Amino acid sequence: EKQLTHQTHLESMMILSHHLRRAVASPAIHPLKTSTLVQCNSAPRWSVTASIVRWRSSDALFHGDDRRQQHRRRRNHRHRHNDDPPDHTVGNESLRNPNLVSLNKIMAQRGLCSRKEADAYLAQGWIRLNGQVLNKREHLWMDPAQITENDTLELTKEASQDQNNKSTILLHKPAGIVSGQPESDDQIPAVQLLTADRQYLGKGNINNNNNNINNNTNNYHPRYQKGWATAGRLDAKSTGLLVLTQSGKVVNQIIHAESNMEKEYLVGIAGGIVTDLEQRLQQLRAGVRDGNDVLRVASVDQVYKTQLRVVLTQGKKHHIRRMFQAVQLPVRTLKRVRIGKVVLGNLPPGTWRYLGRQERFV
């Protein structure tokens, strides 16, 4: 028994000596504390004061070679026992058939939900086609030609209830607030305005009717500051209606390229009265080319002497400012007052409210 213990001790010391020699020779390894290595008379044995020798835990030092060798062995084993080449089309049937389209894209195009929500609903079995429940294994990719307008692609009650549980907020964004993530420390994101003291509980003008715009079933809670997506951004200088939502369906309705959602703006012109204003408005109605983009407006009309009403159905970055700059109309103020059927009303700047149950963007 003593001989066996002595042999085990020698083997351990030899292994430790091997690793320490590799560590000393490797320039990538840095000791956290100064180590004390005392060479004995009978080299290559080393007497190590283990309490003061601490090395960084590195897979490359202690386990890297072993793990790489194990990986090679497993890989070679698979190749030896599998004569067929690896199939990279597994899980992506569109590589086999280019005519197939992912189901989440079809769901988003129909405005039923977002693509991310469609994947989650498909995994739960909450999507039906002509009454048949679809599953992720067989219906992740589908042929659009097989789904016509006569086919009924719908969500189950569970999916509809999940969408109803997600909130949508209307914010009157003031100037100096960024819609998305701040790019510098001095910028304030719009989501920071979603506090209890800024919730508007009064009455406002909704579709020209004085109704209570507060959804009393959605009381404020700090957790509501999480999971918001901005649907239709405004630049930091612009003000007006900003939509923040937890629903991918709402985001898809507002910003999808094929939705043609109307967005109405009031534009204040700097520099006083413009004598040839109507001629410049005709240029805006005809469309403006800026770089590689062709910018268009759905309509543009004069409200006051230096204020115009602009309606867009497409949205490029700095869309209105670029168009007005092209026709030499300097923009003084830019305010969004409507998205679809939802209007800003008399919501005070810097405050927010929940989207009412009877309000719809389309």
Beta strands, then each sheet from edge to edge (+ up, - down):
strand 1: 37-39
strand 2: 46-48
strand 3: 101-102
strand 4: 127-129
strand 5: 132-133
strand 6: 141-142
strand 7: 153-155
strand 8: 168-173
strand 9: 177-178
strand 10: 188-189
strand 11: 203-206
strand 12: 209-212
strand 13: 229-231
strand 14: 239-245
strand 15: 263-269
strand 16: 288-290
strand 17: 293-295
strand 18: 299-304
strand 19: 307-312
strand 20: 331-339
strand 21: 342-343
strand 22: 352-354
sheet 1: 1+ 2-
sheet 2: 3+ 6-
sheet 3: 5+ 4- 7+
sheet 4: 13+ 14- 8+ 22-
sheet 5: 9+ 10+
sheet 6: 11+ 12-
sheet 7: 13+ 14- 20- 15+ 19- 18+
sheet 8: 13+ 14- 20- 21+
sheet 9: 16+ 17-
end
